[in-house]
Amino acid sequence: MRRIAWVFVVILSVIAFVSGCGKKSSEEVVGDLSKRTDSMESYKSVGKMKIHTGNALQEYDVEVWYKQPNFYRVSLKNTKKDVTQILLRNEQGVFVLTPQLEKSFRFQSDWPENSGQVYLYQSLLESIIDDSKRKMSHSKNNYQFEVAANYPQNQSLKYQRIWMNEDYHPKKVEVLDAEKKVMVEVKFNRFEENASFDQDAFDMKRNMTGFAGRSVPTLAKKKTKSEKDVKVLSPEWTPMESELENETGIETPNGKAVIIRYSGKKPFTLTERNPGAVDASMQVYGKPIDLGFTTGVLIESDGKKRLSWTYNGTDIELKGALSEKEMTKIARSVYAEEGK
């Protein structure tokens, strides 16, 4: 009996040893991820993003293309409104495109080097590599990481959980606030390494007119759009030094608009109108601002800032002597409360 018991113990020890040999340490995994960031030539990813901030859940289809050295194409499609925004980077610069609205903004920017994005594979890799306090677990062919969130344009995001398979392909990301509440969630349905692209896949004109010969319906073909009443959107957050002064409807050469004025020590105005076409060759000397649900355009001149974006079929422009952080926070809160 003692011999049988001893043999049983030896077998269990061998099984435990073999099982343990297959698991990599956190340092080994980080080493693998570092090599991947240096050697990665291209990829495609497809997934769904959910934004839980505000009163209504926001859902987007997300598709990312990357090609060395720094070509990017990010497609964000609002699943309810069927409007797609494209963030593009090629040898000509950085573009924010909204084909359906005939809008194209061009920047001189190093995006996304200094502004991580939760749906970008490189951002996820860097967040794991850079966090010396990371926590890692391994189970059922998956790695799970808990690391600090590093999104300079949204500092309310503090933590993130990242799931990857054993090939280090992303499966899911949850980004949490200081109270560990999930604010943003991305599920990756497909990830393809060493992806191939058409020669003009990152060309601005091709992305404005569609793919495979498909044309993109534009607002120019719907001239009656500007005649409709503007859907008024109010910010959920404003600086303590600002207070609502008035709301005025006006007629402009491009149709109806609503101006919402805030007074106080930090005055600002919100101008809202139905979308109109913008000259596709327009050169903007500013930078793209990640608002979570869309990308805004921030322009600064003579000490004054102007942040513009489109949400739910409404063009919004924010002007005021505010910091970039304050303007971004106001803009992020506008979609949270619809109608008045």
C-alpha positions as CSV (number, residue, x, y, z in Angstrom):
1,M,0.0,0.0,0.0
2,R,2.8,2.4,0.9
3,R,4.4,1.7,-2.5
4,I,1.2,2.4,-4.3
5,A,0.7,5.6,-2.4
6,W,4.3,6.7,-3.2
7,V,3.8,6.0,-6.9
8,F,0.6,8.0,-6.8
9,V,2.3,11.0,-5.2
10,V,5.1,10.8,-7.8
11,I,2.6,10.8,-10.7
12,L,0.8,13.9,-9.3
13,S,4.1,15.7,-8.9
14,V,5.1,15.0,-12.5
15,I,1.7,16.2,-13.8
16,A,2.0,19.4,-11.7
17,F,5.6,19.9,-13.0
18,V,4.7,19.4,-16.6
19,S,1.6,21.7,-16.3
20,G,3.7,24.4,-14.7
21,C,6.4,24.2,-17.5
22,G,3.8,25.4,-20.1
23,K,3.1,28.7,-18.3
24,K,5.2,31.7,-19.0
25,S,6.1,34.2,-16.3
26,S,5.0,37.8,-16.5
27,E,8.6,38.9,-17.5
28,E,8.7,36.3,-20.3
29,V,5.3,37.5,-21.6
30,V,6.4,41.1,-21.5
31,G,9.6,40.2,-23.4
32,D,7.4,38.5,-26.1
33,L,5.2,41.6,-26.3
34,S,8.2,43.9,-26.7
35,K,9.5,41.8,-29.5
36,R,6.1,41.9,-31.2
37,T,5.9,45.7,-31.1
38,D,9.3,45.9,-32.9
39,S,8.6,43.3,-35.5
40,M,4.9,43.7,-36.3
41,E,4.5,44.7,-40.0
42,S,0.7,44.8,-40.4
43,Y,-2.6,43.7,-39.0
44,K,-6.4,44.0,-39.3
45,S,-8.8,43.8,-36.5
46,V,-12.6,43.9,-36.3
47,G,-14.7,44.3,-33.2
48,K,-17.5,46.1,-31.3
49,M,-17.0,49.0,-28.9
50,K,-19.5,49.9,-26.1
51,I,-19.3,53.2,-24.2
52,H,-21.2,53.1,-20.9
53,T,-20.9,56.7,-20.0
54,G,-24.0,58.9,-20.1
55,N,-27.6,57.9,-19.9
56,A,-27.6,55.8,-23.1
57,L,-25.3,53.0,-24.1
58,Q,-23.3,53.8,-27.3
59,E,-22.3,51.0,-29.6
60,Y,-19.9,51.1,-32.5
61,D,-18.5,48.7,-35.1
62,V,-14.7,49.2,-35.1
63,E,-12.3,48.1,-37.8
64,V,-8.5,48.9,-37.6
65,W,-5.9,48.5,-40.4
66,Y,-2.2,49.0,-39.7
67,K,0.8,48.9,-42.0
68,Q,4.4,49.7,-41.3
69,P,5.8,52.2,-40.7
70,N,2.9,54.4,-39.5
71,F,-0.1,53.9,-41.8
72,Y,-3.5,53.6,-40.0
73,R,-7.1,53.3,-41.0
74,V,-9.7,53.2,-38.1
75,S,-13.4,52.9,-39.1
76,L,-15.9,53.8,-36.3
77,K,-19.5,53.1,-37.3
78,N,-22.4,54.1,-35.2
79,T,-24.6,51.0,-35.4
80,K,-27.9,52.9,-34.7
81,K,-27.3,56.0,-37.0
82,D,-25.4,54.1,-39.7
83,V,-22.8,56.9,-39.9
84,T,-19.1,56.0,-40.3
85,Q,-16.1,58.1,-39.3
86,I,-12.7,57.2,-40.5
87,L,-9.4,58.1,-38.9
88,L,-6.6,57.9,-41.5
89,R,-2.9,58.3,-41.4
90,N,-0.7,58.1,-44.5
91,E,2.3,59.8,-46.0
92,Q,0.3,63.0,-46.4
93,G,-0.7,63.4,-42.8
94,V,-3.6,62.6,-40.5
95,F,-7.2,62.8,-41.6
96,V,-10.6,62.7,-39.9
97,L,-13.2,61.7,-42.6
98,T,-17.0,61.5,-42.5
99,P,-17.8,60.3,-46.1
100,Q,-21.6,60.5,-45.7
101,L,-21.3,64.2,-44.7
102,E,-18.6,65.0,-47.2
103,K,-16.3,66.1,-44.4
104,S,-12.6,65.8,-44.5
105,F,-10.2,67.4,-42.1
106,R,-6.4,67.1,-42.5
107,F,-3.9,67.6,-39.7
108,Q,-0.2,67.8,-39.3
109,S,-0.1,65.4,-36.3
110,D,1.8,62.4,-34.9
111,W,-1.4,60.6,-34.0
112,P,-1.7,58.1,-32.5
113,E,1.8,58.1,-31.0
114,N,1.0,60.4,-28.1
115,S,-2.7,59.5,-27.6
116,G,-3.4,55.9,-27.0
117,Q,-6.7,54.3,-28.3
118,V,-8.4,51.4,-26.6
119,Y,-9.1,49.7,-30.0
120,L,-5.4,50.0,-31.2
121,Y,-3.3,46.9,-30.7
122,Q,-0.2,48.9,-30.2
123,S,-1.8,50.9,-27.4
124,L,-2.7,47.7,-25.6
125,L,0.8,46.2,-25.9
126,E,2.4,49.4,-24.7
127,S,0.1,49.6,-21.6
128,I,1.1,46.1,-20.6
129,I,4.8,46.6,-21.2
130,D,5.0,50.0,-19.5
131,D,3.1,49.2,-16.3
132,S,5.6,47.7,-13.8
133,K,2.8,47.0,-11.4
134,R,0.8,44.9,-13.9
135,K,-1.1,41.8,-12.8
136,M,-1.2,38.8,-15.1
137,S,-3.1,35.5,-14.9
138,H,-3.2,32.6,-17.3
139,S,-6.1,30.1,-17.8
140,K,-7.6,28.1,-20.6
141,N,-5.3,29.4,-23.3
142,N,-5.9,33.0,-22.4
143,Y,-3.8,35.7,-20.7
144,Q,-5.5,38.3,-18.6
145,F,-3.8,41.5,-17.7
146,E,-4.8,44.3,-15.2
147,V,-2.9,47.5,-15.9
148,A,-3.2,51.2,-15.6
149,A,-5.1,53.0,-18.3
150,N,-3.0,55.6,-20.2
151,Y,-5.4,57.8,-22.2
152,P,-4.3,61.4,-21.9
153,Q,-7.4,62.8,-23.5
154,N,-9.7,61.0,-21.0
155,Q,-8.1,61.0,-17.6
156,S,-11.3,59.6,-15.9
157,L,-10.2,56.2,-17.2
158,K,-7.9,54.7,-14.6
159,Y,-7.7,51.0,-15.1
160,Q,-8.0,48.4,-17.8
161,R,-8.4,44.6,-18.1
162,I,-7.0,43.1,-21.3
163,W,-7.6,39.5,-22.5
164,M,-5.4,37.9,-25.1
165,N,-5.1,34.4,-26.4
166,E,-1.8,32.4,-26.3
167,D,-0.7,34.0,-29.6
168,Y,-1.2,37.4,-27.9
169,H,-4.1,38.3,-30.2
170,P,-6.5,40.7,-28.4
171,K,-9.9,39.2,-27.4
172,K,-11.4,41.8,-25.1
173,V,-10.7,45.0,-23.3
174,E,-12.5,46.7,-20.4
175,V,-11.5,50.2,-19.3
176,L,-12.6,51.3,-15.9
177,D,-12.9,54.5,-13.9
178,A,-11.5,55.1,-10.4
179,E,-14.4,53.2,-8.8
180,K,-13.7,50.2,-11.0
181,K,-16.8,50.7,-13.1
182,V,-16.6,49.6,-16.7
183,M,-16.8,52.7,-18.9
184,V,-15.6,51.4,-22.3
185,E,-15.6,47.8,-23.6
186,V,-14.1,46.4,-26.8
187,K,-14.6,42.9,-28.0
188,F,-12.4,41.8,-30.9
189,N,-14.2,39.4,-33.3
190,R,-11.3,39.0,-35.6
191,F,-7.6,39.7,-35.6
192,E,-5.3,39.0,-38.5
193,E,-1.5,39.4,-38.4
194,N,0.6,40.1,-41.5
195,A,-2.5,41.3,-43.3
196,S,-2.2,42.4,-47.0
197,F,-3.8,45.6,-48.4
198,D,-4.6,47.1,-51.7
199,Q,-2.1,49.7,-52.9
200,D,-4.6,52.6,-52.3
201,A,-6.1,51.2,-49.1
202,F,-4.9,54.2,-47.1
203,D,-5.6,56.8,-49.8
204,M,-7.8,59.6,-48.6
205,K,-9.9,59.9,-51.8
206,R,-10.6,56.2,-51.9
207,N,-11.8,56.3,-48.3
208,M,-14.0,59.2,-49.1
209,T,-15.7,57.6,-52.0
210,G,-16.1,54.0,-50.8
211,F,-14.5,50.6,-51.6
212,A,-14.9,48.0,-54.4
213,G,-16.7,50.5,-56.6
214,R,-19.4,51.3,-54.0
215,S,-20.3,54.9,-53.7
216,V,-21.0,56.5,-50.4
217,P,-24.3,58.3,-50.0
218,T,-23.7,61.9,-49.1
219,L,-25.5,64.8,-47.5
220,A,-25.2,66.8,-50.7
221,K,-27.9,64.6,-52.3
222,K,-30.2,65.4,-49.4
223,K,-30.6,69.2,-49.6
224,T,-33.7,69.2,-47.5
225,K,-31.8,68.1,-44.5
226,S,-30.7,71.6,-43.5
227,E,-34.3,72.7,-43.5
228,K,-35.3,70.4,-40.6
229,D,-35.3,71.6,-37.0
230,V,-32.0,71.2,-35.1
231,K,-32.0,68.6,-32.4
232,V,-30.7,70.5,-29.3
233,L,-28.1,68.7,-27.2
234,S,-27.1,70.0,-23.8
235,P,-23.9,69.3,-21.8
236,E,-24.2,67.2,-18.7
237,W,-21.0,68.7,-17.3
238,T,-19.9,72.4,-17.2
239,P,-17.2,74.2,-15.2
240,M,-18.4,75.5,-11.8
241,E,-17.6,79.1,-13.0
242,S,-20.1,78.7,-15.9
243,E,-23.8,79.1,-15.9
244,L,-26.5,78.9,-18.7
245,E,-27.4,82.3,-20.0
246,N,-29.7,81.7,-22.9
247,E,-30.5,79.6,-26.0
248,T,-31.2,81.2,-29.3
249,G,-32.4,79.8,-32.7
250,I,-31.1,81.6,-35.7
251,E,-31.1,81.3,-39.5
252,T,-27.8,81.0,-41.3
253,P,-26.8,80.7,-45.0
254,N,-26.4,76.9,-44.3
255,G,-29.8,76.5,-42.6
256,K,-31.1,76.7,-39.0
257,A,-28.8,76.7,-36.0
258,V,-29.1,76.9,-32.2
259,I,-26.6,78.9,-30.1
260,I,-26.4,78.0,-26.4
261,R,-24.5,80.6,-24.3
262,Y,-22.9,80.1,-20.9
263,S,-21.7,83.1,-18.9
264,G,-19.6,83.5,-15.8
265,K,-15.9,83.4,-15.2
266,K,-15.5,80.7,-17.8
267,P,-18.0,81.7,-20.6
268,F,-18.4,79.6,-23.7
269,T,-20.9,79.0,-26.5
270,L,-22.2,75.8,-28.2
271,T,-23.4,76.2,-31.7
272,E,-25.5,73.3,-33.1
273,R,-26.7,72.8,-36.6
274,N,-27.7,70.1,-39.0
275,P,-24.6,68.9,-40.9
276,G,-23.4,70.6,-44.1
277,A,-20.7,69.6,-46.5
278,V,-17.1,70.8,-45.9
279,D,-14.5,71.4,-48.6
280,A,-12.6,68.1,-48.8
281,S,-9.3,70.0,-49.4
282,M,-9.6,72.0,-46.2
283,Q,-6.3,72.2,-44.3
284,V,-6.7,72.3,-40.5
285,Y,-3.8,73.3,-38.3
286,G,-5.0,71.7,-35.1
287,K,-5.3,68.2,-33.7
288,P,-7.7,65.4,-33.5
289,I,-9.4,64.9,-30.0
290,D,-10.6,61.5,-29.0
291,L,-14.1,62.0,-27.5
292,G,-14.8,58.3,-27.2
293,F,-17.9,58.2,-29.3
294,T,-16.3,60.3,-32.1
295,T,-13.2,62.3,-32.9
296,G,-13.3,66.0,-32.6
297,V,-11.3,68.7,-34.3
298,L,-9.5,71.2,-32.0
299,I,-8.2,74.4,-33.6
300,E,-6.5,77.2,-31.6
301,S,-5.7,80.7,-32.8
302,D,-5.1,84.0,-31.0
303,G,-5.4,82.2,-27.7
304,K,-8.9,81.0,-28.5
305,K,-9.9,77.4,-28.9
306,R,-12.6,75.9,-31.1
307,L,-13.6,72.3,-30.8
308,S,-16.1,70.8,-33.4
309,W,-17.6,67.4,-33.8
310,T,-20.7,65.6,-35.1
311,Y,-23.0,63.5,-33.0
312,N,-26.3,61.9,-33.9
313,G,-26.8,64.0,-37.0
314,T,-25.9,67.3,-35.4
315,D,-22.8,69.4,-36.0
316,I,-21.6,70.9,-32.8
317,E,-19.0,73.7,-32.2
318,L,-17.7,74.7,-28.8
319,K,-15.9,78.0,-28.4
320,G,-14.5,79.6,-25.3
321,A,-11.5,80.7,-23.2
322,L,-11.2,77.2,-21.7
323,S,-8.5,74.7,-21.2
324,E,-8.3,71.7,-23.6
325,K,-9.2,69.4,-20.7
326,E,-12.3,71.5,-19.9
327,M,-13.4,71.6,-23.5
328,T,-12.9,67.9,-23.9
329,K,-14.9,67.1,-20.8
330,I,-17.8,69.3,-21.9
331,A,-17.8,67.7,-25.3
332,R,-17.8,64.2,-23.9
333,S,-20.9,65.1,-21.8
334,V,-23.0,66.7,-24.5
335,Y,-24.3,63.4,-25.9
336,A,-25.4,62.3,-22.4
337,E,-28.6,64.4,-22.3
338,E,-30.7,64.8,-25.5
339,G,-33.5,67.1,-26.1
340,K,-34.9,70.0,-24.1
